[in-house]
Amino acid sequence: MGASTKDHHTVLITGGAGFVGSTMALKWKSADPSRRVICLDNLKRRGSELNLPRLRSAGIEFVHGDVRDANDLAALPKIDLMIECSAEPSVMAGYGSPTHYVTDTNLVGTINCLNLAARDEADTVFLSTSRVYPMHLVNRLAAEGTAQRFTIDAHTGIPGASAAGIGEDFPLTGLRSLYGATKLASELLVAEYAHIHGFRYVIDRCGVIAGPWQMGKTDQGFILLWLARHHWKQPLKYFGFGGTGKQVRDVLHVDDLFDLVVAQVASMDAMHARTFNVGGGLDNSVSLQELSAKCAAITGNTLDIGGEPLDREADIRLYVTDNTRITEATGWRPERNIDQLLADCHAWLAEHEQTLKPILG
């Protein structure tokens, strides 16, 4: 890998009070206290305000701003590196009315961020999503498997699909949700802006990310939601695919994502203009049934989980990331398994129980 020659003294993290953004900011600052780290966030998501004292105590600058407002970004000082974590991350947010927050944040917001990157010729890490891949093709990969989970059908003949999961050559033709469409469109915009304005970039198509300080919801952050519901003995239900909880995702610890971004930024010449699928991989995949058993074991609370057999819009049976390309390019691979992830999250829940219960309980 070629090394980066750019001094990343000033780092901007958009969506910087969110789960991924705040984790990135704190770890960047901890790795080099002399580095200037700026977080921009509109604090729309409940729970993001809890990160402000953590950021400030670490010496991180917080700007209450919105990527949808070009003036908020134009007012920022010169930056050397942008980690673009801002998004409306909910797949379900694009269904029903209104939908303008999804499009304005994930498209207009991207454009405003790219204008800033162009202004300063800042290296850019754009966090995209596995949801760029069409739902109908992804769902073709799920075989019946066992009573506990769907498994991968490696014989579908779909390019980019294998027993290891979904790779970067998986087809992009088809419907993917408004969320997925805006992120795919943003990927194209990143490439065009970088070509025109001469800055370096890398795109990471992330699967499910989880870890402490994630304010889990049913449609985004389900690992924390599942664990929190078990912790506080709150109701849960399996939705879709017969209501049995066999649907599968691979899960990446947020600390592993940070390790990857550090490696990419350190080698931006080699990473420039490349797109990678990034996730927990097959070894870190789990069905909802299996997740329920793990959450019961760690909390000591077993729930009577109901089932809704009808599929919902935009639900998928199985998604597993094939990390082959990113591992070959960087040597990176996930180091933290699901059991460690759940242990870290449960310790966090226990430590901040009274603060978190109104949000997650």
TAVEN-V967672 format. One record per residue. N is the residue number from 0. RES is the residue in one letter. PSI is psi in radians with two decimals (none if undefined). D_CENTER is the distance of its C-alpha to the mean C-alpha in Angstrom with 1 decimal. Layout:
N:RES:PSI:D_CENTER  N:RES:PSI:D_CENTER
This chain:
0:M:2.41:25.0  1:G:2.54:26.3  2:A:2.67:25.8  3:S:2.39:24.7  4:T:-0.02:27.7  5:K:2.40:26.0  6:D:1.96:26.3  7:H:1.07:22.9  8:H:-0.66:24.8  9:T:2.04:23.1  10:V:2.24:19.3  11:L:2.29:17.6  12:I:1.95:14.1  13:T:2.62:13.4  14:G:0.59:11.7  15:G:-0.17:13.2  16:A:-0.01:14.1  17:G:-3.11:10.8  18:F:-1.05:9.1  19:V:-0.79:7.1  20:G:-0.80:9.9  21:S:-0.66:12.7  22:T:-0.80:11.9  23:M:-0.80:11.9  24:A:-0.85:15.0  25:L:-0.67:16.9  26:K:-0.64:16.5  27:W:-0.79:17.6  28:K:-0.71:20.5  29:S:-0.65:21.5  30:A:-0.53:21.7  31:D:1.61:24.0  32:P:-0.35:25.5  33:S:-0.25:27.4  34:R:2.45:24.3  35:R:2.07:23.8  36:V:2.22:20.3  37:I:2.27:19.8  38:C:2.24:17.2  39:L:2.28:17.3  40:D:2.56:16.2  41:N:-0.03:18.0  42:L:0.52:17.4  43:K:-0.70:17.1  44:R:2.23:14.9  45:R:2.36:17.2  46:G:-0.38:16.8  47:S:-0.48:15.4  48:E:-0.40:19.1  49:L:-0.35:19.3  50:N:-0.26:17.5  51:L:-0.82:20.2  52:P:-0.61:22.9  53:R:-0.76:20.7  54:L:-0.82:19.9  55:R:-0.70:23.6  56:S:-0.39:25.0  57:A:-0.02:23.3  58:G:0.38:24.8  59:I:2.39:21.8  60:E:2.24:22.8  61:F:2.30:21.2  62:V:2.07:21.8  63:H:1.65:21.6  64:G:3.10:20.9  65:D:2.25:19.1  66:V:-0.35:17.7  67:R:-0.27:19.8  68:D:1.89:22.9  69:A:-0.55:24.0  70:N:-0.60:26.4  71:D:-0.66:23.9  72:L:-0.67:22.4  73:A:-0.44:25.9  74:A:-0.15:27.1  75:L:2.67:24.9  76:P:3.01:26.6  77:K:2.36:26.4  78:I:2.73:23.2  79:D:-0.45:22.8  80:L:2.37:19.0  81:M:2.21:16.2  82:I:1.92:12.5  83:E:1.66:11.1  84:C:-0.04:8.3  85:S:2.46:10.2  86:A:2.73:9.7  87:E:1.83:11.0  88:P:-0.01:8.0  89:S:2.17:10.7  90:V:-0.70:12.2  91:M:-0.32:15.4  92:A:-0.36:15.8  93:G:-0.04:17.1  94:Y:2.33:19.9  95:G:-3.01:23.0  96:S:2.53:24.2  97:P:2.85:23.5  98:T:0.08:20.5  99:H:-0.47:21.1  100:Y:-0.64:18.3  101:V:-0.86:15.7  102:T:-0.71:17.8  103:D:-0.72:18.9  104:T:-0.82:15.6  105:N:-0.24:13.7  106:L:-1.05:17.0  107:V:-0.73:19.4  108:G:-0.75:17.0  109:T:-0.77:15.9  110:I:-0.77:19.6  111:N:-0.70:20.5  112:C:-0.71:18.0  113:L:-0.57:19.5  114:N:-0.63:23.0  115:L:-0.78:22.4  116:A:-0.69:21.2  117:A:-0.72:24.3  118:R:-0.73:26.5  119:D:0.03:25.8  120:E:0.82:25.0  121:A:2.36:21.9  122:D:2.50:19.7  123:T:2.26:16.2  124:V:2.02:12.8  125:F:2.06:10.9  126:L:1.87:7.1  127:S:-2.70:7.5  128:T:2.66:6.6  129:S:-0.24:8.9  130:R:0.01:10.4  131:V:-0.31:12.6  132:Y:2.42:14.8  133:P:2.39:17.7  134:M:-0.70:17.7  135:H:-0.59:21.4  136:L:-0.70:21.0  137:V:-0.74:18.1  138:N:-0.36:20.3  139:R:-0.27:23.2  140:L:-0.23:21.7  141:A:2.09:22.1  142:A:2.86:25.5  143:E:-0.63:27.1  144:G:-2.10:26.8  145:T:-3.09:28.0  146:A:-0.29:28.6  147:Q:-0.38:25.3  148:R:2.71:22.8  149:F:2.66:22.5  150:T:2.96:22.7  151:I:2.26:22.1  152:D:1.79:25.0  153:A:0.06:25.3  154:H:0.46:28.4  155:T:-0.37:27.1  156:G:0.15:27.9  157:I:2.20:24.7  158:P:2.50:24.0  159:G:-0.05:21.0  160:A:2.39:21.0  161:S:-3.11:22.5  162:A:-0.33:22.8  163:A:-0.24:19.9  164:G:-2.62:17.5  165:I:2.17:16.3  166:G:3.14:16.8  167:E:-0.29:16.6  168:D:0.07:20.1  169:F:2.42:19.1  170:P:2.66:20.8  171:L:0.07:19.3  172:T:2.15:22.2  173:G:3.12:21.8  174:L:2.52:20.1  175:R:0.09:16.4  176:S:2.72:16.1  177:L:-0.64:16.4  178:Y:-0.90:12.7  179:G:-0.65:12.4  180:A:-0.70:15.6  181:T:-0.60:14.8  182:K:-0.66:11.8  183:L:-0.74:14.3  184:A:-0.66:17.0  185:S:-0.66:15.1  186:E:-0.77:14.9  187:L:-0.69:18.6  188:L:-0.69:19.3  189:V:-0.83:17.7  190:A:-0.76:20.1  191:E:-0.81:23.0  192:Y:-0.75:22.8  193:A:-0.69:22.5  194:H:-0.77:25.5  195:I:-0.72:27.5  196:H:-0.11:26.9  197:G:0.53:26.6  198:F:2.79:23.4  199:R:2.61:21.2  200:Y:2.81:17.6  201:V:2.53:15.1  202:I:2.28:12.2  203:D:2.05:9.3  204:R:1.68:8.2  205:C:2.46:5.2  206:G:-2.54:6.1  207:V:2.22:5.8  208:I:2.46:4.8  209:A:2.86:7.9  210:G:3.06:10.8  211:P:2.59:13.5  212:W:0.24:13.4  213:Q:2.23:10.7  214:M:1.51:12.8  215:G:2.48:12.2  216:K:2.94:13.4  217:T:-0.60:14.7  218:D:0.02:12.5  219:Q:1.99:9.1  220:G:0.65:9.0  221:F:-0.44:11.9  222:I:-0.87:12.3  223:L:-0.67:13.4  224:L:-0.81:15.3  225:W:-0.77:17.1  226:L:-0.74:18.1  227:A:-0.69:19.1  228:R:-0.67:21.2  229:H:-0.73:23.0  230:H:-0.74:23.5  231:W:0.18:25.3  232:K:0.88:26.7  233:Q:2.72:25.3  234:P:2.62:25.4  235:L:2.79:22.9  236:K:2.45:23.3  237:Y:2.18:22.2  238:F:2.34:21.7  239:G:2.92:22.7  240:F:0.74:24.0  241:G:-0.07:27.1  242:G:0.47:25.5  243:T:-0.12:25.6  244:G:0.47:22.0  245:K:-0.15:21.9  246:Q:2.54:18.6  247:V:2.42:16.4  248:R:2.65:12.7  249:D:2.62:11.8  250:V:2.35:9.8  251:L:2.21:8.7  252:H:2.37:10.0  253:V:-0.50:8.4  254:D:-0.57:11.9  255:D:-0.64:11.7  256:L:-0.75:8.9  257:F:-0.80:11.3  258:D:-0.70:14.2  259:L:-0.82:13.0  260:V:-0.69:12.6  261:V:-0.80:16.0  262:A:-0.68:17.5  263:Q:-0.78:16.5  264:V:-0.63:17.8  265:A:-0.27:20.9  266:S:0.84:21.6  267:M:-0.49:20.8  268:D:-0.74:24.0  269:A:-0.52:23.0  270:M:-0.37:19.3  271:H:2.29:20.4  272:A:0.37:19.8  273:R:2.64:17.9  274:T:2.31:14.9  275:F:2.50:13.2  276:N:2.33:11.4  277:V:2.11:9.3  278:G:-3.02:9.0  279:G:-0.45:11.4  280:G:3.07:14.1  281:L:-0.67:17.1  282:D:-0.40:18.2  283:N:0.61:15.2  284:S:2.65:15.3  285:V:2.46:16.7  286:S:2.89:18.3  287:L:-0.65:18.6  288:Q:-0.84:22.1  289:E:-0.66:21.4  290:L:-0.69:18.8  291:S:-0.76:21.6  292:A:-0.70:24.0  293:K:-0.73:21.9  294:C:-0.66:21.3  295:A:-0.71:25.1  296:A:-0.70:26.0  297:I:-0.51:24.2  298:T:-0.35:25.2  299:G:0.17:28.6  300:N:2.10:28.1  301:T:2.21:28.3  302:L:2.63:27.5  303:D:1.69:29.3  304:I:2.16:26.4  305:G:3.08:27.5  306:G:2.40:26.7  307:E:1.87:26.4  308:P:-0.44:27.2  309:L:2.37:26.6  310:D:2.57:23.4  311:R:2.77:21.4  312:E:2.32:20.3  313:A:0.06:17.1  314:D:2.55:16.9  315:I:2.63:16.6  316:R:-0.69:18.6  317:L:2.36:16.7  318:Y:2.16:13.8  319:V:2.30:14.0  320:T:2.29:12.7  321:D:1.89:15.7  322:N:0.20:15.0  323:T:-0.82:18.6  324:R:-0.75:18.3  325:I:-0.59:16.1  326:T:-0.73:18.3  327:E:-0.61:21.4  328:A:-0.54:20.4  329:T:-0.31:19.5  330:G:-0.09:20.5  331:W:2.51:17.1  332:R:2.69:16.2  333:P:2.36:14.4  334:E:-0.29:17.1  335:R:2.18:16.0  336:N:3.12:16.6  337:I:-0.65:15.8  338:D:-0.70:19.0  339:Q:-0.71:18.3  340:L:-0.86:14.9  341:L:-0.65:16.8  342:A:-0.76:19.6  343:D:-0.76:17.7  344:C:-0.68:16.2  345:H:-0.66:19.7  346:A:-0.69:21.4  347:W:-0.79:19.4  348:L:-0.77:20.3  349:A:-0.69:23.9  350:E:-0.60:24.1  351:H:0.58:23.0  352:E:-0.86:24.3  353:Q:-0.60:26.3  354:T:-0.67:23.8  355:L:-0.41:21.0  356:K:-0.73:23.3  357:P:-0.38:23.7  358:I:-0.80:20.0  359:L:-0.27:18.9  360:G:none:22.4
